[in-house]
Amino acid sequence: MAERTYRIAVIPGDGIGKEVVPAAQELLEAVGRRHGFGFEWTQFDWSCELYARTGSMTGGRGIEELAPFDAVFLGAVGYPGVADHVSLWGLLIPIRRQFRQYVNLRPVRLWPGVRTPLADRGPADIDFVVVRENNEGEYSEIGGRLYAGTPAELAVQQSVFTREGVDRVLRYAFERARARPAKHLTSATKSNGIIHTMPFWDERFEAVAADYPDVRTDQYHIDILTAHLVQHPDWFDVIVASNLFGDILSDLGPAVAGSIGLAPGANLNPDRTHPSMFEPVHGSAPDIAGKGVANPVAQMLTGAMMLEHLGETDGAAAVEAAVEAVLAAGETRTGDLGGAASTTEMTAAVVAALA
């Protein structure tokens, strides 16, 4: 009998989400049995497939149905035939905003046994965290088009940066940096070219930094920052960025670390007034969906992040240790890692490594 039971809303979503989510659930159940906790999973079929049938990503149901749960465990959203902006604004962004999930947290780590495309780099060189502002910034609904279909057609997109929104994500990033050994925070900016919002971001970064004298800080324009991440990944510990810049860095990071199939992520409500949502960085990968070859590790590590958020730190550490053991051994690898293992075989190997 489990000592603690967590109520989890499960949204497998589209494509490989339907394959990697059950794999991660199997691992989390096994971890729970060893550490005295269990899960009550409630599955939602919210997806592009549902949109194609009903015209709604949720089938007309409300996001508030997720409110009673301890967390939301998401696979991937997006599939050919449904425009990306429809799937994103029809499900993920409403969840992130309605539940005030203002931090998108994406750890980047080169695991032992995984090959990085960067020459002469090892696990000690690539271990950083991207803290992305998740509720405002460049991802705004404010704007529109004029004179559609004419030579004078124009599109306007309005970015939104509030002091409350910027300060709270900066403070989260500073706290995260303070808790890590290097105590180093880098800010991504573009204040030379974006004349209003980015100087404001820089000013707030400097103001909040005054409250964290023990944290070493740097800031780089986003263009040179991407170059530095490739040439000098060892320079970075925690990176804080706006919604758009953080999104870009969150894909570049896993590429540097060997595979986006290993990259976990979380949409956090640090105030814990609403449930947080946990989703891997990778998408629905329609090109390999249904073939049973998707790498489930990103979803598993996303599960570890969920366990940590729920206070199950030993369980989270057990997931990471099992993943590390399998990757370091190198005997079981999915295609993105240069092997031929199936999703099922990779899952079995990680579950076995728990012992």
C-alpha positions in Angstrom: 0.0 0.0 0.0 1.5 3.3 -1.0 2.1 5.8 1.8 1.4 8.7 -0.5 -0.7 8.9 -3.6 -0.5 11.7 -6.2 -3.3 12.7 -8.5 -1.8 13.3 -12.0 -3.6 14.5 -15.1 -2.1 12.8 -18.1 -2.2 14.3 -21.6 -0.3 12.0 -24.0 -1.2 14.4 -26.8 -0.1 13.6 -30.3 2.5 11.5 -32.2 5.2 9.9 -30.0 3.6 11.4 -27.0 1.2 8.4 -27.0 4.3 6.1 -26.9 6.7 7.8 -24.5 4.1 8.8 -21.8 3.1 5.2 -21.0 6.8 4.3 -21.0 7.5 7.0 -18.4 4.4 6.0 -16.4 5.7 2.5 -16.2 9.0 3.7 -14.8 7.4 6.1 -12.3 5.1 3.4 -11.1 8.2 1.2 -10.5 10.0 4.0 -8.6 6.9 4.6 -6.5 6.8 1.0 -5.4 10.3 1.3 -4.2 9.9 4.6 -2.4 6.5 4.4 -0.8 4.3 6.5 -3.1 1.8 5.8 -5.9 -0.2 7.5 -8.5 -3.8 8.0 -9.5 -3.6 8.8 -13.2 -6.5 10.5 -15.1 -6.1 10.6 -18.8 -7.3 13.4 -21.1 -7.5 12.8 -24.9 -6.8 16.5 -25.6 -4.9 16.6 -28.9 -4.8 17.5 -32.6 -6.7 14.4 -33.3 -9.5 15.6 -31.1 -9.3 19.0 -32.7 -9.8 17.4 -36.1 -13.0 15.7 -34.9 -14.4 18.5 -32.8 -12.8 21.8 -33.7 -11.3 22.1 -30.2 -8.1 20.9 -28.7 -10.0 19.9 -25.6 -13.2 18.8 -27.3 -15.0 21.8 -25.7 -13.9 20.9 -22.2 -12.4 23.6 -19.9 -8.8 23.9 -18.8 -10.1 24.3 -15.2 -10.8 20.5 -15.1 -7.0 20.2 -14.5 -7.1 22.4 -11.4 -7.7 19.7 -8.8 -4.7 17.6 -9.8 -1.2 17.6 -8.1 0.5 18.0 -11.5 -0.1 17.6 -15.3 2.0 15.1 -17.2 2.1 16.0 -20.9 3.6 14.2 -23.9 3.6 16.3 -27.0 1.2 18.4 -29.0 1.2 19.0 -32.7 0.5 17.0 -35.8 0.3 17.6 -39.6 -3.1 18.9 -40.7 -3.5 21.2 -37.7 -1.6 24.4 -37.8 1.1 24.8 -35.1 -0.4 28.0 -33.8 -3.8 26.4 -33.5 -2.4 23.5 -31.3 -0.2 25.7 -29.2 -2.7 28.5 -28.5 -5.5 25.9 -28.2 -4.0 24.0 -25.4 -0.4 24.6 -24.1 -0.4 28.4 -23.8 -3.9 28.5 -22.1 -2.7 25.9 -19.5 0.5 27.8 -18.9 -1.3 31.1 -18.4 -4.4 30.1 -16.6 -2.4 28.2 -14.0 0.3 31.0 -13.8 3.1 28.6 -14.9 5.4 31.5 -15.3 8.7 29.5 -15.3 9.6 27.2 -18.0 12.5 25.2 -16.7 14.7 23.2 -19.0 17.9 21.4 -17.7 20.6 20.6 -20.2 23.2 17.9 -19.4 25.6 15.8 -21.3 25.1 12.3 -19.9 28.0 9.8 -19.6 28.0 7.6 -22.6 26.3 10.1 -24.9 28.1 11.6 -27.8 28.0 15.4 -28.2 28.6 17.0 -31.6 31.1 19.3 -30.0 34.7 18.2 -30.2 36.7 17.4 -27.1 33.8 18.0 -24.7 32.7 15.8 -21.9 29.9 15.6 -19.2 31.8 18.1 -17.0 31.6 20.7 -19.7 27.8 20.7 -20.4 25.5 21.0 -17.3 23.3 24.1 -17.3 19.7 25.1 -16.8 17.6 27.4 -19.0 15.0 29.4 -17.0 12.5 30.8 -19.6 9.8 33.4 -18.8 6.7 31.5 -19.7 3.6 33.8 -19.5 4.3 37.0 -21.4 7.2 38.5 -23.5 7.2 38.0 -27.2 4.4 35.4 -27.1 1.5 37.7 -27.1 -2.0 37.8 -28.6 -1.9 41.5 -29.0 -1.6 42.5 -32.6 -3.2 41.8 -35.9 -3.2 42.4 -39.7 -4.4 45.2 -41.8 -5.2 45.3 -45.6 -5.1 41.5 -45.9 -4.6 40.3 -49.4 -3.4 43.6 -50.8 0.1 45.0 -51.6 -0.2 47.1 -48.4 -0.8 44.1 -46.1 0.9 44.4 -42.8 1.2 42.4 -39.6 1.8 43.8 -36.1 2.9 41.7 -33.1 3.1 43.4 -29.7 5.5 42.1 -27.0 4.5 42.5 -23.4 7.1 42.8 -20.6 5.7 43.8 -17.1 7.8 44.5 -14.0 5.9 41.8 -12.1 6.4 39.2 -14.9 10.1 40.0 -15.4 11.0 40.3 -11.7 9.4 37.1 -10.7 11.2 35.0 -13.3 14.5 36.7 -12.6 14.1 36.0 -8.8 13.4 32.4 -9.6 16.5 32.2 -11.7 18.6 33.9 -9.1 17.3 31.4 -6.4 18.1 28.5 -8.8 21.6 29.8 -9.4 22.2 30.4 -5.6 21.3 26.7 -5.0 23.9 25.4 -7.5 27.6 25.0 -6.7 28.8 27.6 -9.3 26.3 30.3 -8.2 26.4 31.8 -11.7 23.5 33.4 -13.7 23.6 34.6 -17.3 21.0 36.9 -18.7 20.0 36.7 -22.4 19.3 40.1 -23.9 19.2 42.0 -27.2 19.1 45.6 -25.9 21.2 46.9 -28.7 18.6 46.1 -31.3 15.3 45.9 -29.4 15.0 49.4 -28.0 12.3 49.2 -25.3 11.7 45.8 -23.9 15.3 44.6 -23.7 16.8 47.6 -22.0 13.9 47.2 -19.5 14.8 43.6 -19.0 18.5 44.6 -18.4 17.5 47.2 -15.9 15.4 44.8 -13.9 18.2 42.2 -14.0 20.5 44.7 -12.5 18.0 45.7 -9.9 17.2 42.2 -8.8 20.9 41.2 -8.8 21.5 43.7 -6.0 19.5 41.3 -3.7 21.8 38.4 -4.6 25.4 39.6 -4.1 26.6 35.9 -3.7 25.5 35.1 -7.3 28.0 35.9 -10.1 26.3 37.4 -13.1 26.9 37.8 -16.9 24.8 39.0 -19.7 25.1 38.5 -23.4 23.2 39.5 -26.5 21.3 36.5 -27.7 23.2 36.2 -31.0 26.6 35.9 -29.4 25.1 33.8 -26.5 24.1 31.1 -29.0 27.7 31.1 -30.4 29.2 30.9 -26.8 26.9 28.0 -26.0 28.5 26.0 -28.9 32.0 27.2 -28.4 32.1 27.5 -24.6 29.3 25.5 -23.0 31.3 25.2 -19.8 30.8 29.0 -19.2 27.2 28.5 -18.3 25.4 27.4 -15.2 21.9 29.0 -15.1 20.6 31.1 -18.1 17.5 33.3 -17.7 15.8 34.5 -20.8 12.5 36.0 -22.2 9.9 33.7 -23.7 11.2 33.7 -27.2 14.9 33.7 -26.4 14.4 31.0 -23.8 12.5 28.8 -26.3 15.4 29.0 -28.8 18.1 28.3 -26.2 16.1 25.3 -24.9 16.4 23.6 -28.3 20.0 24.6 -28.9 21.0 23.2 -25.5 19.8 19.6 -26.0 21.4 19.6 -29.5 24.7 20.5 -27.8 24.1 17.8 -25.3 23.6 15.0 -27.9 19.9 14.6 -28.5 16.6 16.4 -27.9 15.3 12.9 -27.0 17.0 13.3 -23.7 15.7 16.8 -22.8 13.1 17.2 -20.0 11.1 20.3 -19.2 8.7 21.8 -16.8 6.1 24.6 -16.7 6.2 25.7 -13.1 3.9 27.6 -10.9 6.5 28.3 -8.2 3.8 29.8 -5.9 2.0 26.4 -5.9 -1.4 28.1 -6.2 -2.1 26.0 -9.3 -0.8 22.7 -10.7 2.5 22.7 -12.6 2.8 20.9 -16.0 5.7 18.7 -17.0 6.5 18.1 -20.7 9.7 17.1 -22.5 11.3 19.6 -24.9 10.8 17.4 -28.0 7.7 17.6 -30.1 5.4 15.0 -31.4 7.8 13.7 -34.1 5.2 12.6 -36.7 7.9 11.2 -38.9 8.6 8.4 -36.4 5.2 8.2 -34.6 3.7 4.8 -34.4 6.9 3.0 -35.2 7.9 2.2 -31.7 11.3 3.7 -31.9 10.9 7.0 -30.0 13.3 7.7 -27.2 11.4 7.7 -23.9 14.2 9.1 -21.8 13.2 12.8 -22.1 9.7 11.9 -20.8 11.3 9.8 -18.0 13.5 12.7 -16.9 10.5 15.0 -17.1 8.9 12.6 -14.7 11.9 13.0 -12.4 11.3 16.8 -12.5 7.7 16.1 -11.5 8.7 14.0 -8.6 11.2 16.6 -7.4 8.4 19.2 -7.6 6.1 16.9 -5.6 8.8 16.5 -2.9 9.9 13.0 -3.9 13.5 13.8 -4.2 14.7 10.3 -3.6 12.4 9.0 -6.3 13.6 11.7 -8.7 17.2 10.8 -8.0 16.5 7.1 -8.6 15.1 7.9 -12.1 18.1 9.9 -13.0 20.5 7.3 -11.6 18.7 4.6 -13.7 18.8 6.7 -16.8 22.5 7.4 -16.3 23.4 3.8 -15.8 21.7 2.8 -19.0 23.2 5.6 -21.1 26.7 5.1 -19.6 26.6 1.3 -20.3 25.8 2.0 -24.0 24.2 -1.3 -24.6 20.7 -0.1 -25.2 20.3 3.0 -27.4 17.5 4.3 -29.5 18.0 5.6 -33.0 18.6 9.2 -32.0 21.6 8.0 -29.9 23.0 5.9 -32.7 21.4 2.6 -31.7 18.5 0.4 -32.8 16.6 -0.2 -29.6 12.9 0.2 -29.5 10.9 2.4 -27.1 9.9 -0.8 -25.3 13.5 -2.1 -25.0 14.8 1.3 -23.8 12.0 1.4 -21.2 12.8 -2.1 -20.0 16.5 -1.3 -19.6 15.8 1.8 -17.5 13.3 0.0 -15.3 15.7 -2.9 -14.8 18.5 -0.4 -13.9 16.4 0.8 -10.9 17.4 -2.4 -9.1 
